[in-house]
Amino acid sequence: MSATNINIRTDSELKAKAQSVLTDLGLDMSTAINVFLNQIVYRQAIPFDISKPDIKAAKLGGWEGKIKMAVDFNEPMEEFKEYM
C-alpha cells in the first residue's frame, strides 16, 4: 500500500482543540483521520449521525415539555415552598 497526502483547510482553533483531544487519547491527527477514512469504507457511510440541531430544544436547554404557565402567580410559589 502506497501512502498519499491529503491537504485540507480548517479553522486553526478547531484544529488546536481537536489536536489536544487526540493527544489525550494517544493519537496523532494522521492516525485519527485514517481511522475515520477506514470507518467510512467499512460502513459505506459517514460513521456518525449528521443532523440539523433542534433549535427549540437548544434554546430551552432541555427544559422543553417541563415548563408550564401558571394560571395564578401564587401557584409556582407554593410549589417552590414545597420544594424547599
N, CA, C and O atoms as a Tinker XYZ file with bonds, in Angstrom:
   336  protein
     1  N      0.838000   -1.167000    0.000000    73     2
     2  CA     0.000000    0.000000    0.000000    64     1     3
     3  C      0.888000    1.237000    0.000000    63     2     4     5
     4  O      1.753000    1.387000    0.863000    81     3
     5  N      0.677000    2.109000   -0.954000    73     3     6
     6  CA     1.486000    3.326000   -1.005000    64     5     7
     7  C      0.768000    4.460000   -0.289000    63     6     8     9
     8  O     -0.461000    4.524000   -0.287000    81     7
     9  N      1.528000    5.338000    0.309000    73     7    10
    10  CA     0.960000    6.470000    1.045000    64     9    11
    11  C      0.718000    7.641000    0.105000    63    10    12    13
    12  O      1.430000    7.829000   -0.882000    81    11
    13  N     -0.290000    8.414000    0.432000    73    11    14
    14  CA    -0.593000    9.623000   -0.325000    64    13    15
    15  C     -0.922000   10.738000    0.656000    63    14    16    17
    16  O     -1.264000   10.472000    1.808000    81    15
    17  N     -0.822000   11.963000    0.215000    73    15    18
    18  CA    -1.113000   13.113000    1.069000    64    17    19
    19  C     -2.511000   13.642000    0.788000    63    18    20    21
    20  O     -2.990000   13.610000   -0.346000    81    19
    21  N     -3.151000   14.128000    1.838000    73    19    22
    22  CA    -4.423000   14.824000    1.724000    64    21    23
    23  C     -4.208000   16.194000    2.335000    63    22    24    25
    24  O     -3.740000   16.302000    3.469000    81    23
    25  N     -4.538000   17.224000    1.612000    73    23    26
    26  CA    -4.435000   18.589000    2.133000    64    25    27
    27  C     -5.833000   19.128000    2.384000    63    26    28    29
    28  O     -6.676000   19.131000    1.487000    81    27
    29  N     -6.078000   19.583000    3.609000    73    27    30
    30  CA    -7.378000   20.158000    3.943000    64    29    31
    31  C     -7.170000   21.515000    4.601000    63    30    32    33
    32  O     -6.116000   21.791000    5.174000    81    31
    33  N     -8.186000   22.349000    4.507000    73    31    34
    34  CA    -8.170000   23.638000    5.191000    64    33    35
    35  C     -9.212000   23.577000    6.299000    63    34    36    37
    36  O    -10.335000   23.119000    6.085000    81    35
    37  N     -8.832000   24.040000    7.480000    73    35    38
    38  CA    -9.757000   24.076000    8.609000    64    37    39
    39  C     -9.408000   25.252000    9.497000    63    38    40    41
    40  O     -8.328000   25.832000    9.382000    81    39
    41  N    -10.299000   25.589000   10.355000    73    39    42
    42  CA   -10.099000   26.675000   11.306000    64    41    43
    43  C     -8.958000   26.321000   12.256000    63    42    44    45
    44  O     -8.903000   25.200000   12.761000    81    43
    45  N     -8.060000   27.248000   12.502000    73    43    46
    46  CA    -6.894000   26.956000   13.342000    64    45    47
    47  C     -7.286000   26.630000   14.783000    63    46    48    49
    48  O     -6.645000   25.796000   15.423000    81    47
    49  N     -8.329000   27.278000   15.298000    73    47    50
    50  CA    -8.779000   26.989000   16.662000    64    49    51
    51  C     -9.377000   25.588000   16.747000    63    50    52    53
    52  O     -9.126000   24.861000   17.708000    81    51
    53  N    -10.164000   25.211000   15.747000    73    51    54
    54  CA   -10.735000   23.859000   15.700000    64    53    55
    55  C     -9.623000   22.815000   15.655000    63    54    56    57
    56  O     -9.680000   21.812000   16.367000    81    55
    57  N     -8.618000   23.050000   14.822000    73    55    58
    58  CA    -7.502000   22.107000   14.713000    64    57    59
    59  C     -6.794000   21.954000   16.059000    63    58    60    61
    60  O     -6.492000   20.837000   16.479000    81    59
    61  N     -6.531000   23.070000   16.733000    73    59    62
    62  CA    -5.833000   23.024000   18.025000    64    61    63
    63  C     -6.647000   22.261000   19.071000    63    62    64    65
    64  O     -6.097000   21.463000   19.831000    81    63
    65  N     -7.965000   22.510000   19.107000    73    63    66
    66  CA    -8.816000   21.811000   20.075000    64    65    67
    67  C     -8.855000   20.314000   19.784000    63    66    68    69
    68  O     -8.760000   19.494000   20.698000    81    67
    69  N     -8.995000   19.962000   18.506000    73    67    70
    70  CA    -9.034000   18.543000   18.121000    64    69    71
    71  C     -7.702000   17.873000   18.433000    63    70    72    73
    72  O     -7.668000   16.744000   18.921000    81    71
    73  N     -6.602000   18.574000   18.150000    73    71    74
    74  CA    -5.284000   18.008000   18.403000    64    73    75
    75  C     -5.081000   17.747000   19.897000    63    74    76    77
    76  O     -4.465000   16.752000   20.281000    81    75
    77  N     -5.596000   18.637000   20.726000    73    75    78
    78  CA    -5.486000   18.467000   22.176000    64    77    79
    79  C     -6.235000   17.208000   22.631000    63    78    80    81
    80  O     -5.719000   16.427000   23.430000    81    79
    81  N     -7.443000   17.022000   22.119000    73    79    82
    82  CA    -8.229000   15.830000   22.464000    64    81    83
    83  C     -7.523000   14.574000   21.976000    63    82    84    85
    84  O     -7.420000   13.589000   22.707000    81    83
    85  N     -7.038000   14.611000   20.742000    73    83    86
    86  CA    -6.354000   13.440000   20.178000    64    85    87
    87  C     -5.101000   13.092000   20.965000    63    86    88    89
    88  O     -4.806000   11.915000   21.174000    81    87
    89  N     -4.368000   14.097000   21.399000    73    87    90
    90  CA    -3.172000   13.857000   22.207000    64    89    91
    91  C     -3.551000   13.147000   23.504000    63    90    92    93
    92  O     -2.885000   12.202000   23.925000    81    91
    93  N     -4.641000   13.621000   24.138000    73    91    94
    94  CA    -5.125000   12.965000   25.365000    64    93    95
    95  C     -5.502000   11.510000   25.111000    63    94    96    97
    96  O     -5.391000   10.669000   26.003000    81    95
    97  N     -5.950000   11.216000   23.888000    73    95    98
    98  CA    -6.325000    9.847000   23.520000    64    97    99
    99  C     -5.135000    9.024000   23.034000    63    98   100   101
   100  O     -5.274000    7.832000   22.759000    81    99
   101  N     -3.977000    9.651000   22.929000    73    99   102
   102  CA    -2.789000    8.946000   22.468000    64   101   103
   103  C     -2.720000    8.798000   20.957000    63   102   104   105
   104  O     -2.041000    7.905000   20.450000    81   103
   105  N     -3.421000    9.671000   20.230000    73   103   106
   106  CA    -3.444000    9.609000   18.766000    64   105   107
   107  C     -2.870000   10.884000   18.178000    63   106   108   109
   108  O     -2.910000   11.945000   18.802000    81   107
   109  N     -2.338000   10.768000   16.973000    73   107   110
   110  CA    -1.984000   11.972000   16.237000    64   109   111
   111  C     -3.062000   12.217000   15.187000    63   110   112   113
   112  O     -3.914000   11.363000   14.944000    81   111
   113  N     -3.012000   13.396000   14.570000    73   111   114
   114  CA    -4.044000   13.781000   13.605000    64   113   115
   115  C     -4.113000   12.801000   12.440000    63   114   116   117
   116  O     -5.202000   12.441000   11.993000    81   115
   117  N     -2.975000   12.378000   11.955000    73   115   118
   118  CA    -2.920000   11.463000   10.814000    64   117   119
   119  C     -3.611000   10.134000   11.126000    63   118   120   121
   120  O     -4.380000    9.621000   10.314000    81   119
   121  N     -3.332000    9.589000   12.295000    73   119   122
   122  CA    -3.940000    8.325000   12.694000    64   121   123
   123  C     -5.448000    8.480000   12.833000    63   122   124   125
   124  O     -6.204000    7.618000   12.383000    81   123
   125  N     -5.895000    9.577000   13.457000    73   123   126
   126  CA    -7.328000    9.810000   13.641000    64   125   127
   127  C     -8.042000    9.921000   12.299000    63   126   128   129
   128  O     -9.124000    9.361000   12.123000    81   127
   129  N     -7.449000   10.632000   11.361000    73   127   130
   130  CA    -8.073000   10.773000   10.045000    64   129   131
   131  C     -8.099000    9.434000    9.323000    63   130   132   133
   132  O     -9.070000    9.130000    8.630000    81   131
   133  N     -7.054000    8.632000    9.470000    73   131   134
   134  CA    -7.048000    7.299000    8.859000    64   133   135
   135  C     -8.104000    6.385000    9.479000    63   134   136   137
   136  O     -8.715000    5.585000    8.771000    81   135
   137  N     -8.326000    6.493000   10.786000    73   135   138
   138  CA    -9.391000    5.728000   11.439000    64   137   139
   139  C    -10.729000    6.149000   10.852000    63   138   140   141
   140  O    -11.560000    5.301000   10.527000    81   139
   141  N    -10.945000    7.464000   10.714000    73   139   142
   142  CA   -12.182000    7.989000   10.134000    64   141   143
   143  C    -12.387000    7.456000    8.719000    63   142   144   145
   144  O    -13.476000    6.981000    8.396000    81   143
   145  N    -11.366000    7.526000    7.872000    73   143   146
   146  CA   -11.484000    7.056000    6.490000    64   145   147
   147  C    -11.735000    5.549000    6.422000    63   146   148   149
   148  O    -12.519000    5.087000    5.593000    81   147
   149  N    -11.078000    4.789000    7.284000    73   147   150
   150  CA   -11.313000    3.340000    7.325000    64   149   151
   151  C    -12.752000    3.023000    7.732000    63   150   152   153
   152  O    -13.354000    2.091000    7.200000    81   151
   153  N    -13.301000    3.784000    8.662000    73   151   154
   154  CA   -14.685000    3.567000    9.083000    64   153   155
   155  C    -15.664000    3.900000    7.956000    63   154   156   157
   156  O    -16.687000    3.231000    7.812000    81   155
   157  N    -15.362000    4.918000    7.163000    73   155   158
   158  CA   -16.203000    5.240000    6.007000    64   157   159
   159  C    -16.228000    4.062000    5.042000    63   158   160   161
   160  O    -17.290000    3.682000    4.549000    81   159
   161  N    -15.072000    3.489000    4.776000    73   159   162
   162  CA   -15.000000    2.351000    3.852000    64   161   163
   163  C    -15.713000    1.136000    4.450000    63   162   164   165
   164  O    -16.476000    0.467000    3.753000    81   163
   165  N    -15.475000    0.847000    5.719000    73   163   166
   166  CA   -16.059000   -0.316000    6.375000    64   165   167
   167  C    -17.589000   -0.227000    6.425000    63   166   168   169
   168  O    -18.280000   -1.202000    6.129000    81   167
   169  N    -18.115000    0.944000    6.800000    73   167   170
   170  CA   -19.558000    1.112000    6.958000    64   169   171
   171  C    -20.269000    1.529000    5.672000    63   170   172   173
   172  O    -21.494000    1.454000    5.572000    81   171
   173  N    -19.490000    1.965000    4.703000    73   171   174
   174  CA   -20.067000    2.517000    3.476000    64   173   175
   175  C    -20.963000    3.715000    3.790000    63   174   176   177
   176  O    -21.996000    3.920000    3.153000    81   175
   177  N    -20.549000    4.496000    4.778000    73   175   178
   178  CA   -21.306000    5.665000    5.217000    64   177   179
   179  C    -20.435000    6.494000    6.157000    63   178   180   181
   180  O    -19.385000    6.037000    6.608000    81   179
   181  N    -20.875000    7.701000    6.443000    73   179   182
   182  CA   -20.215000    8.508000    7.469000    64   181   183
   183  C    -20.450000    7.786000    8.796000    63   182   184   185
   184  O    -21.585000    7.401000    9.077000    81   183
   185  N    -19.415000    7.589000    9.622000    73   183   186
   186  CA   -19.562000    6.765000   10.831000    64   185   187
   187  C    -20.231000    7.445000   12.030000    63   186   188   189
   188  O    -20.052000    7.006000   13.166000    81   187
   189  N    -20.983000    8.490000   11.790000    73   187   190
   190  CA   -21.731000    9.142000   12.858000    64   189   191
   191  C    -22.918000    9.866000   12.235000    63   190   192   193
   192  O    -22.949000   10.123000   11.031000    81   191
   193  N    -23.891000   10.186000   13.077000    73   191   194
   194  CA   -25.103000   10.844000   12.612000    64   193   195
   195  C    -24.805000   12.311000   12.283000    63   194   196   197
   196  O    -24.172000   13.016000   13.068000    81   195
   197  N    -25.262000   12.751000   11.132000    73   195   198
   198  CA   -25.163000   14.161000   10.759000    64   197   199
   199  C    -26.584000   14.675000   10.652000    63   198   200   201
   200  O    -27.351000   14.243000    9.792000    81   199
   201  N    -26.931000   15.611000   11.542000    73   199   202
   202  CA   -28.290000   16.139000   11.521000    64   201   203
   203  C    -28.286000   17.597000   11.950000    63   202   204   205
   204  O    -27.346000   18.093000   12.572000    81   203
   205  N    -29.340000   18.237000   11.602000    73   203   206
   206  CA   -29.532000   19.627000   11.964000    64   205   207
   207  C    -29.976000   19.669000   13.423000    63   206   208   209
   208  O    -30.857000   18.901000   13.810000    81   207
   209  N    -29.390000   20.548000   14.249000    73   207   210
   210  CA   -29.788000   20.589000   15.656000    64   209   211
   211  C    -31.214000   21.087000   15.823000    63   210   212   213
   212  O    -31.707000   21.874000   15.016000    81   211
   213  N    -31.871000   20.621000   16.879000    73   211   214
   214  CA   -33.213000   21.064000   17.214000    64   213   215
   215  C    -33.080000   22.421000   17.907000    63   214   216   217
   216  O    -32.761000   22.494000   19.094000    81   215
   217  N    -33.326000   23.482000   17.160000    73   215   218
   218  CA   -33.136000   24.842000   17.669000    64   217   219
   219  C    -34.010000   25.108000   18.890000    63   218   220   221
   220  O    -33.555000   25.736000   19.846000    81   219
   221  N    -35.253000   24.642000   18.874000    73   219   222
   222  CA   -36.163000   24.864000   20.005000    64   221   223
   223  C    -35.588000   24.232000   21.274000    63   222   224   225
   224  O    -35.567000   24.871000   22.326000    81   223
   225  N    -35.131000   23.005000   21.186000    73   223   226
   226  CA   -34.570000   22.314000   22.352000    64   225   227
   227  C    -33.292000   22.996000   22.809000    63   226   228   229
   228  O    -33.040000   23.105000   24.008000    81   227
   229  N    -32.482000   23.456000   21.857000    73   227   230
   230  CA   -31.235000   24.122000   22.212000    64   229   231
   231  C    -31.514000   25.422000   22.957000    63   230   232   233
   232  O    -30.813000   25.751000   23.915000    81   231
   233  N    -32.527000   26.160000   22.527000    73   231   234
   234  CA   -32.867000   27.426000   23.178000    64   233   235
   235  C    -33.379000   27.191000   24.595000    63   234   236   237
   236  O    -33.086000   27.979000   25.495000    81   235
   237  N    -34.133000   26.124000   24.802000    73   235   238
   238  CA   -34.697000   25.842000   26.114000    64   237   239
   239  C    -33.747000   25.043000   26.998000    63   238   240   241
   240  O    -34.038000   24.828000   28.175000    81   239
   241  N    -32.636000   24.609000   26.462000    73   239   242
   242  CA   -31.639000   23.897000   27.256000    64   241   243
   243  C    -32.143000   22.609000   27.868000    63   242   244   245
   244  O    -31.735000   22.248000   28.972000    81   243
   245  N    -33.030000   21.902000   27.165000    73   243   246
   246  CA   -33.533000   20.636000   27.678000    64   245   247
   247  C    -34.777000   20.775000   28.552000    63   246   248   249
   248  O    -35.251000   19.785000   29.108000    81   247
   249  N    -35.308000   21.984000   28.679000    73   247   250
   250  CA   -36.483000   22.204000   29.507000    64   249   251
   251  C    -37.793000   22.047000   28.752000    63   250   252   253
   252  O    -38.861000   22.237000   29.334000    81   251
   253  N    -37.737000   21.700000   27.448000    73   251   254
   254  CA   -38.965000   21.569000   26.672000    64   253   255
   255  C    -39.887000   20.529000   27.306000    63   254   256   257
   256  O    -39.453000   19.455000   27.723000    81   255
   257  N    -41.160000   20.877000   27.363000    73   255   258
   258  CA   -42.143000   19.985000   27.960000    64   257   259
   259  C    -42.176000   20.032000   29.474000    63   258   260   261
   260  O    -43.048000   19.416000   30.085000    81   259
   261  N    -41.247000   20.748000   30.096000    73   259   262
   262  CA   -41.185000   20.807000   31.558000    64   261   263
   263  C    -41.605000   22.172000   32.093000    63   262   264   265
   264  O    -41.720000   22.364000   33.303000    81   263
   265  N    -41.829000   23.108000   31.192000    73   263   266
   266  CA   -42.204000   24.456000   31.592000    64   265   267
   267  C    -43.694000   24.641000   31.321000    63   266   268   269
   268  O    -44.185000   24.301000   30.244000    81   267
   269  N    -44.403000   25.178000   32.300000    73   267   270
   270  CA   -45.823000   25.428000   32.101000    64   269   271
   271  C    -46.158000   26.822000   32.628000    63   270   272   273
   272  O    -45.489000   27.346000   33.519000    81   271
   273  N    -47.193000   27.397000   32.064000    73   271   274
   274  CA   -47.670000   28.702000   32.508000    64   273   275
   275  C    -48.651000   28.490000   33.659000    63   274   276   277
   276  O    -49.533000   27.635000   33.587000    81   275
   277  N    -48.489000   29.264000   34.700000    73   275   278
   278  CA   -49.398000   29.173000   35.839000    64   277   279
   279  C    -50.577000   30.110000   35.621000    63   278   280   281
   280  O    -50.425000   31.213000   35.094000    81   279
   281  N    -51.736000   29.659000   36.029000    73   279   282
   282  CA   -52.930000   30.494000   35.957000    64   281   283
   283  C    -52.840000   31.569000   37.039000    63   282   284   285
   284  O    -53.258000   32.710000   36.843000    81   283
   285  N    -52.298000   31.182000   38.157000    73   283   286
   286  CA   -52.192000   32.067000   39.308000    64   285   287
   287  C    -50.711000   32.194000   39.673000    63   286   288   289
   288  O    -50.003000   31.189000   39.733000    81   287
   289  N    -50.242000   33.408000   39.913000    73   287   290
   290  CA   -48.824000   33.618000   40.241000    64   289   291
   291  C    -48.423000   32.892000   41.514000    63   290   292   293
   292  O    -47.272000   32.476000   41.646000    81   291
   293  N    -49.339000   32.731000   42.447000    73   291   294
   294  CA   -49.021000   32.088000   43.720000    64   293   295
   295  C    -48.755000   30.594000   43.562000    63   294   296   297
   296  O    -48.059000   29.992000   44.379000    81   295
   297  N    -49.315000   29.994000   42.501000    73   295   298
   298  CA   -49.143000   28.551000   42.294000    64   297   299
   299  C    -47.660000   28.148000   42.225000    63   298   300   301
   300  O    -47.252000   27.224000   42.930000    81   299
   301  N    -46.842000   28.818000   41.393000    73   299   302
   302  CA   -45.427000   28.424000   41.361000    64   301   303
   303  C    -44.725000   28.669000   42.695000    63   302   304   305
   304  O    -43.812000   27.929000   43.060000    81   303
   305  N    -45.150000   29.715000   43.432000    73   303   306
   306  CA   -44.537000   29.996000   44.729000    64   305   307
   307  C    -44.841000   28.873000   45.719000    63   306   308   309
   308  O    -43.977000   28.491000   46.508000    81   307
   309  N    -46.058000   28.349000   45.679000    73   307   310
   310  CA   -46.428000   27.245000   46.566000    64   309   311
   311  C    -45.602000   26.002000   46.232000    63   310   312   313
   312  O    -45.116000   25.310000   47.126000    81   311
   313  N    -45.447000   25.728000   44.928000    73   311   314
   314  CA   -44.627000   24.587000   44.516000    64   313   315
   315  C    -43.190000   24.767000   44.969000    63   314   316   317
   316  O    -42.536000   23.807000   45.377000    81   315
   317  N    -42.697000   26.001000   44.899000    73   315   318
   318  CA   -41.329000   26.295000   45.314000    64   317   319
   319  C    -41.177000   26.088000   46.828000    63   318   320   321
   320  O    -40.184000   25.526000   47.291000    81   319
   321  N    -42.169000   26.547000   47.583000    73   319   322
   322  CA   -42.118000   26.382000   49.033000    64   321   323
   323  C    -42.115000   24.897000   49.399000    63   322   324   325
   324  O    -41.394000   24.481000   50.306000    81   323
   325  N    -42.918000   24.102000   48.696000    73   323   326
   326  CA   -42.964000   22.656000   48.937000    64   325   327
   327  C    -41.610000   22.029000   48.644000    63   326   328   329
   328  O    -41.161000   21.125000   49.350000    81   327
   329  N    -40.963000   22.527000   47.584000    73   327   330
   330  CA   -39.653000   22.010000   47.190000    64   329   331
   331  C    -38.605000   22.321000   48.259000    63   330   332   333
   332  O    -37.740000   21.495000   48.554000    81   331
   333  N    -38.692000   23.502000   48.825000    73   331   334
   334  CA   -37.712000   23.941000   49.816000    64   333   335
   335  C    -38.000000   23.259000   51.138000    63   334   336
   336  O    -37.291000   23.487000   52.118000    81   335
